[in-house]
Structure formats: C-alpha cells, structure tokens
Amino acid sequence: MSLPASPTGARGPRPSAAQQQVLDRISAQRERLSARKAQRLAARALADGGQMPGADAPLVQRLAWFTREHPVAVAALAGAALIAGPRRMVRWVGVALPLILRLRGR
C-alpha cells in the first residue's frame, strides 16, 4: 500500500535551520572527499602508467617499477636471500657489485 501524498509534496518535516546547516556541511564534505578521491586516483593512474622508467630515472624508481611488474621474481629473490643467510649474501654482493658497477660504467 502506498502512503497518501502530502499536499506540499514533501516527505517529512523540514529540517530546522541548525539541522540544515549540518546537512549542508555534510554535503560539502562529501563533495570534497569525492573530489580528493578522484584526484588521488588520477595521480595514481598517471604515476602507474606501467611504462618502464628511463635509464636516467633514479635507481629507487626503477626498483619500485620492477617490484610492481615482477612480484614473483622479487619474492623468489627474497626467499633465496633468507635461505642463504647473511654471510653468503655479503659474499655474493662482494662479488657481484664490482661486476655491476663495471657494466654500469659503460
């Protein structure tokens, strides 16, 4: 059953002036939050373009891109490092770092 329509078309009592101010503030805050969320999503989409950063990009940025693109490889490398232990890791880095620096210098 449907309720009879009121003569003014309103669904209930009108809010008082103080209640209306609160409702207006809530509405403005919702608009601000949705605008901020849209801005954050746009910035994230721009930053996560999925394109590999150039060779002149900082090392941290390139490593972050590699971790996002290849999470399984990073997890496997971390697992191998945990299994190998710190002593072997220091030894491997001592051997690999000069080779990497020599290749990077070209």
Phi and psi restraints in degrees (range 20) as a CNS / XPLOR table:
assign (resid 1 and name C) (resid 2 and name N)
       (resid 2 and name CA) (resid 2 and name C) 1.0 -98.8 20.0 2
assign (resid 2 and name N) (resid 2 and name CA)
       (resid 2 and name C) (resid 3 and name N) 1.0 151.3 20.0 2
assign (resid 2 and name C) (resid 3 and name N)
       (resid 3 and name CA) (resid 3 and name C) 1.0 -81.5 20.0 2
assign (resid 3 and name N) (resid 3 and name CA)
       (resid 3 and name C) (resid 4 and name N) 1.0 148.4 20.0 2
assign (resid 3 and name C) (resid 4 and name N)
       (resid 4 and name CA) (resid 4 and name C) 1.0 -68.3 20.0 2
assign (resid 4 and name N) (resid 4 and name CA)
       (resid 4 and name C) (resid 5 and name N) 1.0 141.1 20.0 2
assign (resid 4 and name C) (resid 5 and name N)
       (resid 5 and name CA) (resid 5 and name C) 1.0 -73.2 20.0 2
assign (resid 5 and name N) (resid 5 and name CA)
       (resid 5 and name C) (resid 6 and name N) 1.0 143.1 20.0 2
assign (resid 5 and name C) (resid 6 and name N)
       (resid 6 and name CA) (resid 6 and name C) 1.0 -76.8 20.0 2
assign (resid 6 and name N) (resid 6 and name CA)
       (resid 6 and name C) (resid 7 and name N) 1.0 156.0 20.0 2
assign (resid 6 and name C) (resid 7 and name N)
       (resid 7 and name CA) (resid 7 and name C) 1.0 -64.3 20.0 2
assign (resid 7 and name N) (resid 7 and name CA)
       (resid 7 and name C) (resid 8 and name N) 1.0 -28.0 20.0 2
assign (resid 7 and name C) (resid 8 and name N)
       (resid 8 and name CA) (resid 8 and name C) 1.0 -91.6 20.0 2
assign (resid 8 and name N) (resid 8 and name CA)
       (resid 8 and name C) (resid 9 and name N) 1.0 -10.1 20.0 2
assign (resid 8 and name C) (resid 9 and name N)
       (resid 9 and name CA) (resid 9 and name C) 1.0 86.1 20.0 2
assign (resid 9 and name N) (resid 9 and name CA)
       (resid 9 and name C) (resid 10 and name N) 1.0 0.8 20.0 2
assign (resid 9 and name C) (resid 10 and name N)
       (resid 10 and name CA) (resid 10 and name C) 1.0 -79.8 20.0 2
assign (resid 10 and name N) (resid 10 and name CA)
       (resid 10 and name C) (resid 11 and name N) 1.0 153.7 20.0 2
assign (resid 10 and name C) (resid 11 and name N)
       (resid 11 and name CA) (resid 11 and name C) 1.0 -94.9 20.0 2
assign (resid 11 and name N) (resid 11 and name CA)
       (resid 11 and name C) (resid 12 and name N) 1.0 -10.2 20.0 2
assign (resid 11 and name C) (resid 12 and name N)
       (resid 12 and name CA) (resid 12 and name C) 1.0 -173.3 20.0 2
assign (resid 12 and name N) (resid 12 and name CA)
       (resid 12 and name C) (resid 13 and name N) 1.0 -171.2 20.0 2
assign (resid 12 and name C) (resid 13 and name N)
       (resid 13 and name CA) (resid 13 and name C) 1.0 -67.1 20.0 2
assign (resid 13 and name N) (resid 13 and name CA)
       (resid 13 and name C) (resid 14 and name N) 1.0 145.0 20.0 2
assign (resid 13 and name C) (resid 14 and name N)
       (resid 14 and name CA) (resid 14 and name C) 1.0 -73.5 20.0 2
assign (resid 14 and name N) (resid 14 and name CA)
       (resid 14 and name C) (resid 15 and name N) 1.0 143.7 20.0 2
assign (resid 14 and name C) (resid 15 and name N)
       (resid 15 and name CA) (resid 15 and name C) 1.0 -69.2 20.0 2
assign (resid 15 and name N) (resid 15 and name CA)
       (resid 15 and name C) (resid 16 and name N) 1.0 150.7 20.0 2
assign (resid 15 and name C) (resid 16 and name N)
       (resid 16 and name CA) (resid 16 and name C) 1.0 -70.8 20.0 2
assign (resid 16 and name N) (resid 16 and name CA)
       (resid 16 and name C) (resid 17 and name N) 1.0 175.4 20.0 2
assign (resid 16 and name C) (resid 17 and name N)
       (resid 17 and name CA) (resid 17 and name C) 1.0 -62.6 20.0 2
assign (resid 17 and name N) (resid 17 and name CA)
       (resid 17 and name C) (resid 18 and name N) 1.0 -42.0 20.0 2
assign (resid 17 and name C) (resid 18 and name N)
       (resid 18 and name CA) (resid 18 and name C) 1.0 -66.2 20.0 2
assign (resid 18 and name N) (resid 18 and name CA)
       (resid 18 and name C) (resid 19 and name N) 1.0 -41.3 20.0 2
assign (resid 18 and name C) (resid 19 and name N)
       (resid 19 and name CA) (resid 19 and name C) 1.0 -65.6 20.0 2
assign (resid 19 and name N) (resid 19 and name CA)
       (resid 19 and name C) (resid 20 and name N) 1.0 -38.3 20.0 2
assign (resid 19 and name C) (resid 20 and name N)
       (resid 20 and name CA) (resid 20 and name C) 1.0 -64.5 20.0 2
assign (resid 20 and name N) (resid 20 and name CA)
       (resid 20 and name C) (resid 21 and name N) 1.0 -38.1 20.0 2
assign (resid 20 and name C) (resid 21 and name N)
       (resid 21 and name CA) (resid 21 and name C) 1.0 -62.4 20.0 2
assign (resid 21 and name N) (resid 21 and name CA)
       (resid 21 and name C) (resid 22 and name N) 1.0 -42.3 20.0 2
assign (resid 21 and name C) (resid 22 and name N)
       (resid 22 and name CA) (resid 22 and name C) 1.0 -64.0 20.0 2
assign (resid 22 and name N) (resid 22 and name CA)
       (resid 22 and name C) (resid 23 and name N) 1.0 -43.6 20.0 2
assign (resid 22 and name C) (resid 23 and name N)
       (resid 23 and name CA) (resid 23 and name C) 1.0 -63.2 20.0 2
assign (resid 23 and name N) (resid 23 and name CA)
       (resid 23 and name C) (resid 24 and name N) 1.0 -38.4 20.0 2
assign (resid 23 and name C) (resid 24 and name N)
       (resid 24 and name CA) (resid 24 and name C) 1.0 -65.3 20.0 2
assign (resid 24 and name N) (resid 24 and name CA)
       (resid 24 and name C) (resid 25 and name N) 1.0 -41.3 20.0 2
assign (resid 24 and name C) (resid 25 and name N)
       (resid 25 and name CA) (resid 25 and name C) 1.0 -64.8 20.0 2
assign (resid 25 and name N) (resid 25 and name CA)
       (resid 25 and name C) (resid 26 and name N) 1.0 -39.4 20.0 2
assign (resid 25 and name C) (resid 26 and name N)
       (resid 26 and name CA) (resid 26 and name C) 1.0 -63.6 20.0 2
assign (resid 26 and name N) (resid 26 and name CA)
       (resid 26 and name C) (resid 27 and name N) 1.0 -43.6 20.0 2
assign (resid 26 and name C) (resid 27 and name N)
       (resid 27 and name CA) (resid 27 and name C) 1.0 -62.9 20.0 2
assign (resid 27 and name N) (resid 27 and name CA)
       (resid 27 and name C) (resid 28 and name N) 1.0 -43.5 20.0 2
assign (resid 27 and name C) (resid 28 and name N)
       (resid 28 and name CA) (resid 28 and name C) 1.0 -64.6 20.0 2
assign (resid 28 and name N) (resid 28 and name CA)
       (resid 28 and name C) (resid 29 and name N) 1.0 -38.9 20.0 2
assign (resid 28 and name C) (resid 29 and name N)
       (resid 29 and name CA) (resid 29 and name C) 1.0 -66.7 20.0 2
assign (resid 29 and name N) (resid 29 and name CA)
       (resid 29 and name C) (resid 30 and name N) 1.0 -39.6 20.0 2
assign (resid 29 and name C) (resid 30 and name N)
       (resid 30 and name CA) (resid 30 and name C) 1.0 -62.0 20.0 2
assign (resid 30 and name N) (resid 30 and name CA)
       (resid 30 and name C) (resid 31 and name N) 1.0 -40.3 20.0 2
assign (resid 30 and name C) (resid 31 and name N)
       (resid 31 and name CA) (resid 31 and name C) 1.0 -64.8 20.0 2
assign (resid 31 and name N) (resid 31 and name CA)
       (resid 31 and name C) (resid 32 and name N) 1.0 -42.3 20.0 2
assign (resid 31 and name C) (resid 32 and name N)
       (resid 32 and name CA) (resid 32 and name C) 1.0 -62.2 20.0 2
assign (resid 32 and name N) (resid 32 and name CA)
       (resid 32 and name C) (resid 33 and name N) 1.0 -44.5 20.0 2
assign (resid 32 and name C) (resid 33 and name N)
       (resid 33 and name CA) (resid 33 and name C) 1.0 -65.0 20.0 2
assign (resid 33 and name N) (resid 33 and name CA)
       (resid 33 and name C) (resid 34 and name N) 1.0 -40.2 20.0 2
assign (resid 33 and name C) (resid 34 and name N)
       (resid 34 and name CA) (resid 34 and name C) 1.0 -69.1 20.0 2
assign (resid 34 and name N) (resid 34 and name CA)
       (resid 34 and name C) (resid 35 and name N) 1.0 -36.1 20.0 2
assign (resid 34 and name C) (resid 35 and name N)
       (resid 35 and name CA) (resid 35 and name C) 1.0 -66.7 20.0 2
assign (resid 35 and name N) (resid 35 and name CA)
       (resid 35 and name C) (resid 36 and name N) 1.0 -40.2 20.0 2
assign (resid 35 and name C) (resid 36 and name N)
       (resid 36 and name CA) (resid 36 and name C) 1.0 -66.0 20.0 2
assign (resid 36 and name N) (resid 36 and name CA)
       (resid 36 and name C) (resid 37 and name N) 1.0 -39.2 20.0 2
assign (resid 36 and name C) (resid 37 and name N)
       (resid 37 and name CA) (resid 37 and name C) 1.0 -65.1 20.0 2
assign (resid 37 and name N) (resid 37 and name CA)
       (resid 37 and name C) (resid 38 and name N) 1.0 -42.1 20.0 2
assign (resid 37 and name C) (resid 38 and name N)
       (resid 38 and name CA) (resid 38 and name C) 1.0 -63.4 20.0 2
assign (resid 38 and name N) (resid 38 and name CA)
       (resid 38 and name C) (resid 39 and name N) 1.0 -39.6 20.0 2
assign (resid 38 and name C) (resid 39 and name N)
       (resid 39 and name CA) (resid 39 and name C) 1.0 -66.2 20.0 2
assign (resid 39 and name N) (resid 39 and name CA)
       (resid 39 and name C) (resid 40 and name N) 1.0 -41.6 20.0 2
assign (resid 39 and name C) (resid 40 and name N)
       (resid 40 and name CA) (resid 40 and name C) 1.0 -65.5 20.0 2
assign (resid 40 and name N) (resid 40 and name CA)
       (resid 40 and name C) (resid 41 and name N) 1.0 -41.1 20.0 2
assign (resid 40 and name C) (resid 41 and name N)
       (resid 41 and name CA) (resid 41 and name C) 1.0 -65.0 20.0 2
assign (resid 41 and name N) (resid 41 and name CA)
       (resid 41 and name C) (resid 42 and name N) 1.0 -38.1 20.0 2
assign (resid 41 and name C) (resid 42 and name N)
       (resid 42 and name CA) (resid 42 and name C) 1.0 -66.1 20.0 2
assign (resid 42 and name N) (resid 42 and name CA)
       (resid 42 and name C) (resid 43 and name N) 1.0 -40.6 20.0 2
assign (resid 42 and name C) (resid 43 and name N)
       (resid 43 and name CA) (resid 43 and name C) 1.0 -66.5 20.0 2
assign (resid 43 and name N) (resid 43 and name CA)
       (resid 43 and name C) (resid 44 and name N) 1.0 -39.6 20.0 2
assign (resid 43 and name C) (resid 44 and name N)
       (resid 44 and name CA) (resid 44 and name C) 1.0 -66.4 20.0 2
assign (resid 44 and name N) (resid 44 and name CA)
       (resid 44 and name C) (resid 45 and name N) 1.0 -40.0 20.0 2
assign (resid 44 and name C) (resid 45 and name N)
       (resid 45 and name CA) (resid 45 and name C) 1.0 -65.0 20.0 2
assign (resid 45 and name N) (resid 45 and name CA)
       (resid 45 and name C) (resid 46 and name N) 1.0 -36.6 20.0 2
assign (resid 45 and name C) (resid 46 and name N)
       (resid 46 and name CA) (resid 46 and name C) 1.0 -69.5 20.0 2
assign (resid 46 and name N) (resid 46 and name CA)
       (resid 46 and name C) (resid 47 and name N) 1.0 -40.8 20.0 2
assign (resid 46 and name C) (resid 47 and name N)
       (resid 47 and name CA) (resid 47 and name C) 1.0 -72.5 20.0 2
assign (resid 47 and name N) (resid 47 and name CA)
       (resid 47 and name C) (resid 48 and name N) 1.0 -35.5 20.0 2
assign (resid 47 and name C) (resid 48 and name N)
       (resid 48 and name CA) (resid 48 and name C) 1.0 -96.0 20.0 2
assign (resid 48 and name N) (resid 48 and name CA)
       (resid 48 and name C) (resid 49 and name N) 1.0 49.6 20.0 2
assign (resid 48 and name C) (resid 49 and name N)
       (resid 49 and name CA) (resid 49 and name C) 1.0 -63.9 20.0 2
assign (resid 49 and name N) (resid 49 and name CA)
       (resid 49 and name C) (resid 50 and name N) 1.0 -13.6 20.0 2
assign (resid 49 and name C) (resid 50 and name N)
       (resid 50 and name CA) (resid 50 and name C) 1.0 81.4 20.0 2
assign (resid 50 and name N) (resid 50 and name CA)
       (resid 50 and name C) (resid 51 and name N) 1.0 -2.6 20.0 2
assign (resid 50 and name C) (resid 51 and name N)
       (resid 51 and name CA) (resid 51 and name C) 1.0 -89.1 20.0 2
assign (resid 51 and name N) (resid 51 and name CA)
       (resid 51 and name C) (resid 52 and name N) 1.0 141.9 20.0 2
assign (resid 51 and name C) (resid 52 and name N)
       (resid 52 and name CA) (resid 52 and name C) 1.0 -67.2 20.0 2
assign (resid 52 and name N) (resid 52 and name CA)
       (resid 52 and name C) (resid 53 and name N) 1.0 133.4 20.0 2
assign (resid 52 and name C) (resid 53 and name N)
       (resid 53 and name CA) (resid 53 and name C) 1.0 -66.3 20.0 2
assign (resid 53 and name N) (resid 53 and name CA)
       (resid 53 and name C) (resid 54 and name N) 1.0 154.4 20.0 2
assign (resid 53 and name C) (resid 54 and name N)
       (resid 54 and name CA) (resid 54 and name C) 1.0 -67.4 20.0 2
assign (resid 54 and name N) (resid 54 and name CA)
       (resid 54 and name C) (resid 55 and name N) 1.0 170.3 20.0 2
assign (resid 54 and name C) (resid 55 and name N)
       (resid 55 and name CA) (resid 55 and name C) 1.0 -66.5 20.0 2
assign (resid 55 and name N) (resid 55 and name CA)
       (resid 55 and name C) (resid 56 and name N) 1.0 -22.8 20.0 2
assign (resid 55 and name C) (resid 56 and name N)
       (resid 56 and name CA) (resid 56 and name C) 1.0 -87.1 20.0 2
assign (resid 56 and name N) (resid 56 and name CA)
       (resid 56 and name C) (resid 57 and name N) 1.0 -0.2 20.0 2
assign (resid 56 and name C) (resid 57 and name N)
       (resid 57 and name CA) (resid 57 and name C) 1.0 -72.0 20.0 2
assign (resid 57 and name N) (resid 57 and name CA)
       (resid 57 and name C) (resid 58 and name N) 1.0 152.5 20.0 2
assign (resid 57 and name C) (resid 58 and name N)
       (resid 58 and name CA) (resid 58 and name C) 1.0 -61.3 20.0 2
assign (resid 58 and name N) (resid 58 and name CA)
       (resid 58 and name C) (resid 59 and name N) 1.0 152.1 20.0 2
assign (resid 58 and name C) (resid 59 and name N)
       (resid 59 and name CA) (resid 59 and name C) 1.0 -59.7 20.0 2
assign (resid 59 and name N) (resid 59 and name CA)
       (resid 59 and name C) (resid 60 and name N) 1.0 -38.8 20.0 2
assign (resid 59 and name C) (resid 60 and name N)
       (resid 60 and name CA) (resid 60 and name C) 1.0 -63.3 20.0 2
assign (resid 60 and name N) (resid 60 and name CA)
       (resid 60 and name C) (resid 61 and name N) 1.0 -40.2 20.0 2
assign (resid 60 and name C) (resid 61 and name N)
       (resid 61 and name CA) (resid 61 and name C) 1.0 -66.3 20.0 2
assign (resid 61 and name N) (resid 61 and name CA)
       (resid 61 and name C) (resid 62 and name N) 1.0 -41.1 20.0 2
assign (resid 61 and name C) (resid 62 and name N)
       (resid 62 and name CA) (resid 62 and name C) 1.0 -66.7 20.0 2
assign (resid 62 and name N) (resid 62 and name CA)
       (resid 62 and name C) (resid 63 and name N) 1.0 -38.2 20.0 2
assign (resid 62 and name C) (resid 63 and name N)
       (resid 63 and name CA) (resid 63 and name C) 1.0 -66.8 20.0 2
assign (resid 63 and name N) (resid 63 and name CA)
       (resid 63 and name C) (resid 64 and name N) 1.0 -38.6 20.0 2
assign (resid 63 and name C) (resid 64 and name N)
       (resid 64 and name CA) (resid 64 and name C) 1.0 -63.5 20.0 2
assign (resid 64 and name N) (resid 64 and name CA)
       (resid 64 and name C) (resid 65 and name N) 1.0 -41.2 20.0 2
assign (resid 64 and name C) (resid 65 and name N)
       (resid 65 and name CA) (resid 65 and name C) 1.0 -62.8 20.0 2
assign (resid 65 and name N) (resid 65 and name CA)
       (resid 65 and name C) (resid 66 and name N) 1.0 -44.5 20.0 2
assign (resid 65 and name C) (resid 66 and name N)
       (resid 66 and name CA) (resid 66 and name C) 1.0 -62.2 20.0 2
assign (resid 66 and name N) (resid 66 and name CA)
       (resid 66 and name C) (resid 67 and name N) 1.0 -40.2 20.0 2
assign (resid 66 and name C) (resid 67 and name N)
       (resid 67 and name CA) (resid 67 and name C) 1.0 -66.5 20.0 2
assign (resid 67 and name N) (resid 67 and name CA)
       (resid 67 and name C) (resid 68 and name N) 1.0 -37.9 20.0 2
assign (resid 67 and name C) (resid 68 and name N)
       (resid 68 and name CA) (resid 68 and name C) 1.0 -69.3 20.0 2
assign (resid 68 and name N) (resid 68 and name CA)
       (resid 68 and name C) (resid 69 and name N) 1.0 -37.8 20.0 2
assign (resid 68 and name C) (resid 69 and name N)
       (resid 69 and name CA) (resid 69 and name C) 1.0 -81.1 20.0 2
assign (resid 69 and name N) (resid 69 and name CA)
       (resid 69 and name C) (resid 70 and name N) 1.0 -28.5 20.0 2
assign (resid 69 and name C) (resid 70 and name N)
       (resid 70 and name CA) (resid 70 and name C) 1.0 -131.9 20.0 2
assign (resid 70 and name N) (resid 70 and name CA)
       (resid 70 and name C) (resid 71 and name N) 1.0 65.5 20.0 2
assign (resid 70 and name C) (resid 71 and name N)
       (resid 71 and name CA) (resid 71 and name C) 1.0 -66.9 20.0 2
assign (resid 71 and name N) (resid 71 and name CA)
       (resid 71 and name C) (resid 72 and name N) 1.0 -31.2 20.0 2
assign (resid 71 and name C) (resid 72 and name N)
       (resid 72 and name CA) (resid 72 and name C) 1.0 -68.9 20.0 2
assign (resid 72 and name N) (resid 72 and name CA)
       (resid 72 and name C) (resid 73 and name N) 1.0 -41.1 20.0 2
assign (resid 72 and name C) (resid 73 and name N)
       (resid 73 and name CA) (resid 73 and name C) 1.0 -64.5 20.0 2
assign (resid 73 and name N) (resid 73 and name CA)
       (resid 73 and name C) (resid 74 and name N) 1.0 -40.2 20.0 2
assign (resid 73 and name C) (resid 74 and name N)
       (resid 74 and name CA) (resid 74 and name C) 1.0 -66.9 20.0 2
assign (resid 74 and name N) (resid 74 and name CA)
       (resid 74 and name C) (resid 75 and name N) 1.0 -40.2 20.0 2
assign (resid 74 and name C) (resid 75 and name N)
       (resid 75 and name CA) (resid 75 and name C) 1.0 -64.8 20.0 2
assign (resid 75 and name N) (resid 75 and name CA)
       (resid 75 and name C) (resid 76 and name N) 1.0 -39.5 20.0 2
assign (resid 75 and name C) (resid 76 and name N)
       (resid 76 and name CA) (resid 76 and name C) 1.0 -65.4 20.0 2
assign (resid 76 and name N) (resid 76 and name CA)
       (resid 76 and name C) (resid 77 and name N) 1.0 -40.4 20.0 2
assign (resid 76 and name C) (resid 77 and name N)
       (resid 77 and name CA) (resid 77 and name C) 1.0 -65.7 20.0 2
assign (resid 77 and name N) (resid 77 and name CA)
       (resid 77 and name C) (resid 78 and name N) 1.0 -41.9 20.0 2
assign (resid 77 and name C) (resid 78 and name N)
       (resid 78 and name CA) (resid 78 and name C) 1.0 -64.9 20.0 2
assign (resid 78 and name N) (resid 78 and name CA)
       (resid 78 and name C) (resid 79 and name N) 1.0 -39.9 20.0 2
assign (resid 78 and name C) (resid 79 and name N)
       (resid 79 and name CA) (resid 79 and name C) 1.0 -63.6 20.0 2
assign (resid 79 and name N) (resid 79 and name CA)
       (resid 79 and name C) (resid 80 and name N) 1.0 -42.2 20.0 2
assign (resid 79 and name C) (resid 80 and name N)
       (resid 80 and name CA) (resid 80 and name C) 1.0 -63.6 20.0 2
assign (resid 80 and name N) (resid 80 and name CA)
       (resid 80 and name C) (resid 81 and name N) 1.0 -37.9 20.0 2
assign (resid 80 and name C) (resid 81 and name N)
       (resid 81 and name CA) (resid 81 and name C) 1.0 -66.2 20.0 2
assign (resid 81 and name N) (resid 81 and name CA)
       (resid 81 and name C) (resid 82 and name N) 1.0 -38.4 20.0 2
assign (resid 81 and name C) (resid 82 and name N)
       (resid 82 and name CA) (resid 82 and name C) 1.0 -67.4 20.0 2
assign (resid 82 and name N) (resid 82 and name CA)
       (resid 82 and name C) (resid 83 and name N) 1.0 -38.4 20.0 2
assign (resid 82 and name C) (resid 83 and name N)
       (resid 83 and name CA) (resid 83 and name C) 1.0 -70.6 20.0 2
assign (resid 83 and name N) (resid 83 and name CA)
       (resid 83 and name C) (resid 84 and name N) 1.0 -40.6 20.0 2
assign (resid 83 and name C) (resid 84 and name N)
       (resid 84 and name CA) (resid 84 and name C) 1.0 -67.7 20.0 2
assign (resid 84 and name N) (resid 84 and name CA)
       (resid 84 and name C) (resid 85 and name N) 1.0 -36.9 20.0 2
assign (resid 84 and name C) (resid 85 and name N)
       (resid 85 and name CA) (resid 85 and name C) 1.0 93.2 20.0 2
assign (resid 85 and name N) (resid 85 and name CA)
       (resid 85 and name C) (resid 86 and name N) 1.0 163.5 20.0 2
assign (resid 85 and name C) (resid 86 and name N)
       (resid 86 and name CA) (resid 86 and name C) 1.0 -68.3 20.0 2
assign (resid 86 and name N) (resid 86 and name CA)
       (resid 86 and name C) (resid 87 and name N) 1.0 -34.7 20.0 2
assign (resid 86 and name C) (resid 87 and name N)
       (resid 87 and name CA) (resid 87 and name C) 1.0 -65.1 20.0 2
assign (resid 87 and name N) (resid 87 and name CA)
       (resid 87 and name C) (resid 88 and name N) 1.0 -45.8 20.0 2
assign (resid 87 and name C) (resid 88 and name N)
       (resid 88 and name CA) (resid 88 and name C) 1.0 -67.6 20.0 2
assign (resid 88 and name N) (resid 88 and name CA)
       (resid 88 and name C) (resid 89 and name N) 1.0 -36.8 20.0 2
assign (resid 88 and name C) (resid 89 and name N)
       (resid 89 and name CA) (resid 89 and name C) 1.0 -61.8 20.0 2
assign (resid 89 and name N) (resid 89 and name CA)
       (resid 89 and name C) (resid 90 and name N) 1.0 -42.7 20.0 2
assign (resid 89 and name C) (resid 90 and name N)
       (resid 90 and name CA) (resid 90 and name C) 1.0 -63.1 20.0 2
assign (resid 90 and name N) (resid 90 and name CA)
       (resid 90 and name C) (resid 91 and name N) 1.0 -40.8 20.0 2
assign (resid 90 and name C) (resid 91 and name N)
       (resid 91 and name CA) (resid 91 and name C) 1.0 -63.2 20.0 2
assign (resid 91 and name N) (resid 91 and name CA)
       (resid 91 and name C) (resid 92 and name N) 1.0 -45.6 20.0 2
assign (resid 91 and name C) (resid 92 and name N)
       (resid 92 and name CA) (resid 92 and name C) 1.0 -64.3 20.0 2
assign (resid 92 and name N) (resid 92 and name CA)
       (resid 92 and name C) (resid 93 and name N) 1.0 -41.1 20.0 2
assign (resid 92 and name C) (resid 93 and name N)
       (resid 93 and name CA) (resid 93 and name C) 1.0 -65.6 20.0 2
assign (resid 93 and name N) (resid 93 and name CA)
       (resid 93 and name C) (resid 94 and name N) 1.0 -36.9 20.0 2
assign (resid 93 and name C) (resid 94 and name N)
       (resid 94 and name CA) (resid 94 and name C) 1.0 -63.1 20.0 2
assign (resid 94 and name N) (resid 94 and name CA)
       (resid 94 and name C) (resid 95 and name N) 1.0 -29.5 20.0 2
assign (resid 94 and name C) (resid 95 and name N)
       (resid 95 and name CA) (resid 95 and name C) 1.0 -85.7 20.0 2
assign (resid 95 and name N) (resid 95 and name CA)
       (resid 95 and name C) (resid 96 and name N) 1.0 -42.9 20.0 2
assign (resid 95 and name C) (resid 96 and name N)
       (resid 96 and name CA) (resid 96 and name C) 1.0 -77.7 20.0 2
assign (resid 96 and name N) (resid 96 and name CA)
       (resid 96 and name C) (resid 97 and name N) 1.0 -33.6 20.0 2
assign (resid 96 and name C) (resid 97 and name N)
       (resid 97 and name CA) (resid 97 and name C) 1.0 -61.3 20.0 2
assign (resid 97 and name N) (resid 97 and name CA)
       (resid 97 and name C) (resid 98 and name N) 1.0 -45.5 20.0 2
assign (resid 97 and name C) (resid 98 and name N)
       (resid 98 and name CA) (resid 98 and name C) 1.0 -61.8 20.0 2
assign (resid 98 and name N) (resid 98 and name CA)
       (resid 98 and name C) (resid 99 and name N) 1.0 -36.1 20.0 2
assign (resid 98 and name C) (resid 99 and name N)
       (resid 99 and name CA) (resid 99 and name C) 1.0 -65.4 20.0 2
assign (resid 99 and name N) (resid 99 and name CA)
       (resid 99 and name C) (resid 100 and name N) 1.0 -43.0 20.0 2
assign (resid 99 and name C) (resid 100 and name N)
       (resid 100 and name CA) (resid 100 and name C) 1.0 -64.7 20.0 2
assign (resid 100 and name N) (resid 100 and name CA)
       (resid 100 and name C) (resid 101 and name N) 1.0 -43.5 20.0 2
assign (resid 100 and name C) (resid 101 and name N)
       (resid 101 and name CA) (resid 101 and name C) 1.0 -65.3 20.0 2
assign (resid 101 and name N) (resid 101 and name CA)
       (resid 101 and name C) (resid 102 and name N) 1.0 -35.8 20.0 2
assign (resid 101 and name C) (resid 102 and name N)
       (resid 102 and name CA) (resid 102 and name C) 1.0 -67.4 20.0 2
assign (resid 102 and name N) (resid 102 and name CA)
       (resid 102 and name C) (resid 103 and name N) 1.0 -43.1 20.0 2
assign (resid 102 and name C) (resid 103 and name N)
       (resid 103 and name CA) (resid 103 and name C) 1.0 -67.1 20.0 2
assign (resid 103 and name N) (resid 103 and name CA)
       (resid 103 and name C) (resid 104 and name N) 1.0 -35.5 20.0 2
assign (resid 103 and name C) (resid 104 and name N)
       (resid 104 and name CA) (resid 104 and name C) 1.0 -71.4 20.0 2
assign (resid 104 and name N) (resid 104 and name CA)
       (resid 104 and name C) (resid 105 and name N) 1.0 -28.0 20.0 2
assign (resid 104 and name C) (resid 105 and name N)
       (resid 105 and name CA) (resid 105 and name C) 1.0 -70.5 20.0 2
assign (resid 105 and name N) (resid 105 and name CA)
       (resid 105 and name C) (resid 106 and name N) 1.0 -15.7 20.0 2
